[in-house]
Amino acid sequence: MTEQYEEFKALKPRRKTRVVKVGDVLIGGDNPIVVQTMTNTDTLDIDATVAQIMQCVDAGSEIVRLTTPTVKHVKALKEIREKLASEHDCYVPLVADIHFDKKAAFAALEEADKIRLNPGNLLDSRANDDKILTDEEYAGELERIEEGLIPFIDKLKETGKPIRIGTNWGSLSGRVLARYGNTPLGLAESVMEYLRVFKKYDYHNIVVAIKSSDPMIMIEANRILVDKMDEEEMDYPVHLGVTEAGSQDDGRAKSTIGIGTLLMDGIGDTLRVSLTEPPEDEIPICFTILQATQRRITKAEFISCPSCGRTLFDIETVTKQIKERLGHLTGVRIAVMGCIVNGPGEMADADFGYVGGAPGKISLYKNKEVIEYNIPEEGAIDALIELIKKEGKWIDVK
């Protein structure tokens, strides 16, 4: 049984990718999976954008993307960067989000730390939206796109800037839609068509992304993309996200399913949770998903039972108190259990346990071993902290 468990734990190692440097942040390789978000201010409103970036950074965002639909918006990045540095001593990498404007794409190579391009919105012709092209016609369109990309690739080589080639479910070109339909395969091919051009001209400072509002489609499309990249010897890092996921419970559930499943597959080097909420609200769920999939441990993990008639203390209040006092710890698993019926068994993976032993009495555990029996509830949290300190797992709040 132990051998089977160890085999399971060894499954799905993180996919090996090249390292892409964005400002001072490293994506891919053995580096921690990077958390990012995107502002929703008008980028031309410098003060509002700077304020929102700082809210995101304070929440833990390591890269911030901004809307840059025109050259004017791209040029605003310079002033935003200067204000971040001079007023906040902040040097978070800034990503320019480019869709339709080729001039904005070139300008972004001077002002941004990274550029996001959407293949379906940049160089594809809209003349053939409803026409299924012959193989010869399709190849001709790919040649036209290649010719359009060459000047941009030349400029990329001059600047060395990284790019993200990212396509969305709702922005596939008519050419791709006519050939593949609105399918995960179509999403993957839309990205691969661009990657093949960049590989041909020997530019590899690339991150890739496929997003959909449907987590099932997003999962399948990314799996297809990774398989295709592996077949064609491409090791580009993958950005994960469920686009337009919504808000509150819906947005968090969809994002957890889509991003979490791929992380468990070993896929993913950076991620964003897209919520219809202030962007700083996206950051905590990013770290929660990473923690739950054990891909990046940044905080304490708490295991608590749902409570029932056997519960011997106010478990909801006590769990909240324990989180408030111990939540700053990193990489420690703490179980809060209402009684001894299921507690010791269900907290088997925890480092420390706080378990109701009798009315008003708490027992403290280290792993499965009882360290203290039936201590008074009033001082039990303090006793738990002392136990954690004794085991060398405590750190003071910064």
N, C-alpha and C positions, 0 to 999 in steps of 0.2 A: 504493500500500500504506500509506503514511504517512497519507494522508487517511482511509482506512478505519479505521486504528487510532485516529486522533483522534476520529472519529465514535463509535467504540465507547466510548472513554473518556468522552465527553460524555453517554452514555445514563444514564437513571435518576437524575436529580438528586434530592436529598432533598426529600420532599414539604413544601410550605410549610404551616406550622401557626401557630396563635396561641401566645402565650407564657403559660404557667401558672406562677405563683410558689408554691413549696412551702417555707415557711420562707424561707431566703435562697437557695434553689436554683431556678434557672429551667429549666423544661422546655419544649421546643418552640422555634419560630422558628429562628434561626441559632445557638442555644446548643449547646454540646457535648452529645452524647447522654449521658444521666445513667445511672449504674450504681447499682442498689439491691439490697437483699436483705431477708429477713424472719427475725426471731428464732424460735427453737424452744423457748425457756424458758417457764415459767409466768409470765405478765406480773405476777402478784401477788408473785412472788419478785423483789423489787426489786433486790437485790444481784446475783443471778445474771443478771438481764436487763441491768443496766447493764454488767456485765463482758462479756457477749456483744456488746452494742452496740459497746463499745470495740474488741473484736477485729475486728468488721466494719468499723468506721471506719478502724482502723489498716491494714486490708487494702485500703482504697480505696472502701468503700461511701459514697455521697453522700446516700442516703435510707435509712431503716430502717423497715420495717413491723412492727407488733406485733399479736398476737392479742388482740382485745378482745370476747369473747363477751357480756359483761355490763357494766352501768354501773360496777360495782366495778372491773372491769379497766380501763375507760376512765379512771376517776379515778386509777388508779395511774400514769398517764402523767405527772401533775404531779410526783410525787415522783421518778420516773425522770428527768425533764427537769432537775429541780433538782440531783440527784446528778451527772448528766453535766456540768452547768455548774460546780458548786462543786468537784468532786473531779477533773475531767478537762479543764476548760475546753473542753468539747465542746458544740456547738449543732446537731448533725445533726438535720434534720427528722424528726419521728416521725409515722408514718401509722397510723391505727386501722383494723383490718380488721373490718368489720361484715357480718354475714350475716342473722340472724333477728330480732334485738332492736331494735325501733324506738326504744326509750328510750335504748339505747346509742348509736344513730346521732345522736340529738339531743345527748347528753352529749359525744360526740366533737367536736362543733362548738366546744365550749368548751376542750377539752384537747389536741386533736391538731392537727398542721400540715396534715393532709390526711385525708380519709376515703375508704375503699374500700367501695363498695356492690356487692352481687351481685344483679342483677335477679331471678334465679330463686329467691332465698331470702328476699326482703324482704317484698313486698306481694302476691305471687301466691297465689291461693286453691288449696288442695289438693283441693277438692271435685270438680273436673272433670278430675282427672288422666288418666282413661282415656276421656274423652268428646271427640269431635271437635265443636267448637262451630260453630254456624252463624255467618255473617258478623255477624248482629245480636248474637248472644250474645258473640262475640269482641270486638266494639266495646264492648259493655257492660262487659266485663272491663277493657278499656283505660281506659274512663271511671272505673271504680272505682280503678284504679291511679293515674290522674291526680289524683283527689280525695285519695288517700292521700299523694301526693308534695307537694301544694301547701303544707301547713304546714312541711314540711322545706325546700322551696325558699325560703319566706319567711324561715326562720331562716338559711339559707345567705346570703341577701342581707344580713342583719344582720351576720353575722360575716365575710363575704367569703372564707370558707374554700374551698379547692379540693376537688374530689371526683374519685375514679376510678370510673367505671362499668365494672365488669369481670365478665364472665361466663365460666364454665368449662364444658367439655364434659360434666362429670358433674353439673351443677346446673341444667340447663334446666328450667323449670317444665313441669308436665303440660300446661298449655294450649298452650305453644309446641311441645312434643314431639308432641302430637296433631295439630297443624296442619302442621308442617314436618318432623317426624321428627328424629332425632338427626343433624342435617346441618350443614355449614358455614353454609348459609343460615339455619337456625334459630338458630345462635349469633349471626350478624350481626343478625338481626331482634330478638333478645332485647335487645341493646344499643340498637338504633335506636328501639325503642318508648320507652325511657326518655329517649333524647336528644331525641326529638320533644317530649316534655313539657317538658323543661328549656328547649328553644329557644322553645317557645310562651310560657313565662313569663319569657323574657329572662334566663336565667342560663347563663353560658358558661364559667365557671371550671372546666373539665372536662378530664380525661384519660380515654381509653377503652382497654379491653383485652379481648382474647379469647384464651383459652388452652385447650389440649388436650394430652393426653399423647401424641397422635399428631402429629408435626410436619407431616405432609401436610395434615391437617385444619386445624391451626392456621394454616398458610400460606394455604390457600384461604379460610378464614373471615375472616381479616384483609384479604385482597384484596377480598372482597365488601363488608366493612364500609367500607373506604376508598372504594370506588366509590359506595356508597350515600351516605356522608357528602358526597362531592364533588357528587353529583347534588342533594343537598338543602342545599348551601352551608353545610356544617359543616366547620370547620377545626381540630378538636380534636386535640391531640397523642395519639400512640399508644404505649402501653406494651406491650413484647413479652416473651413467655416461653412456654416449653413446660412445662406444669405436670406434676408427678409424673414427671419425666423419668427418675428412677432415680439410680444412683450410678456412680461411676468412669467407665469408657469409655462405657457405654450412655448415661448422663445427659449427658455432654459431647458425644457424637456427635449425639443427638437435638436438643439445644439449639443446637448449631452449625448443623445443617441448617435448623431452623425459624427461628431468629432471624437467622442469616446470610443466608438467602434473601430475607427481607423487607427487611433492611437494603440488600441489593443492589438491591431494587426501589425503594429510596428511602423505604421506610416504616419508621418507628420513631424515637421521641424519648427513650425511656427503656427500660431492660430489666432483667430479672432472670433468672438461670439457676437453676432449681430443682433442687437435688440432695439426695439422701438422705445428706447429710453435714453437718458443721458449717457454718453459713451463711457463715462467713468464707472457706470453700473455694470458694464460688460466685464470688467477686469476680475472681480471676485469669482465669477462663475468659471472664467478661464482657468484660474488656479485651482478651483475645486475639481474641475474635470481632470486636470493634470495629476492632482493628488489621488483622485479615486482610481485612475488607471495606473498609478505608481510610475508615471513617466517623469514627474518632477515633484519632489517633496519640498514644500515651502512652509508648512505649518503643522501644528499638532492635528491629529485626527481623533475625533471623538466617536465612540460607539455607545449608543444608549438604547435601552429597550423602550417599547412604546407605552409601557405601564399597563397594569391590569389590577384586579382585585387583590393580588398577592403583594403588591408593591408596599414597601414598609416605610417610605418617606415620600415627600413631594418631589418626585423625580424631575418634573419639568423645571421647577425653580432651581433645584440643586444643579442640574445639568447646565443651566444658564450661568449660574454662579461659577461653576468650574471652568466653563469656556472663557468667561471674563477674566479669570485669574491665571489660567494656564494656556490661553489661546496663542500667546506669543512664542511658545516653544516650537521647535522645528523637528520633525521626524519622530515624534513620540505619539504612540497610540494609547489612548486612555478610555477605558470602559466605565460607564455609569449604569449599574444594573439594580433593579428594584428589589430583588430577592435572590435567594440562593438556589431556587429551583432550576432556572435556566442560566442565571448569571455566569457562574464559573465556566460552563461549557461554551456559551455563546461569545464569551470574551476571550476565547483561547488565543487569538492572534494579538491581543492587546499587550502592551508593555506593563501597564499598571491598571488596577481595577478598584472601583469604589462600589461596594456591594452591600445592599441591605441585609443584615444578619438577623436582626430582631427589631421590634418596635423601638425606634429612637437609637438604634445601634448600627454601626457600620463596620464592615470588615474590609481591610485593604489587602490587595493582592499585588504581587510582582509576577507577571506571567500567570501561571496556574497555581503558584504557591501563595498560601495565606501568610501574610507578614504580621498582621495585627488583627485579632478577633474582637468584635463587639465593642468598639470604642464609641464614646458619646458622639452623637451626630453633630453637636454644637462645634466641636473642634476637629471634625473629621477632614474637612478640606485642608486645614492647616497641617494635619498629620500626613495627608496625601502629598502635599508640597514638600514636607520634610523627607518623606520617603524618596521622592524624585531627586531631591538634592543629594541624599545619601548615596544614590546610585549614579551620581554624576551626570544626570540628564537635565539639570536645571540651568537656565540662563536668566539673568536679570533683564527686566524690561528696559529697552534703550530709551 
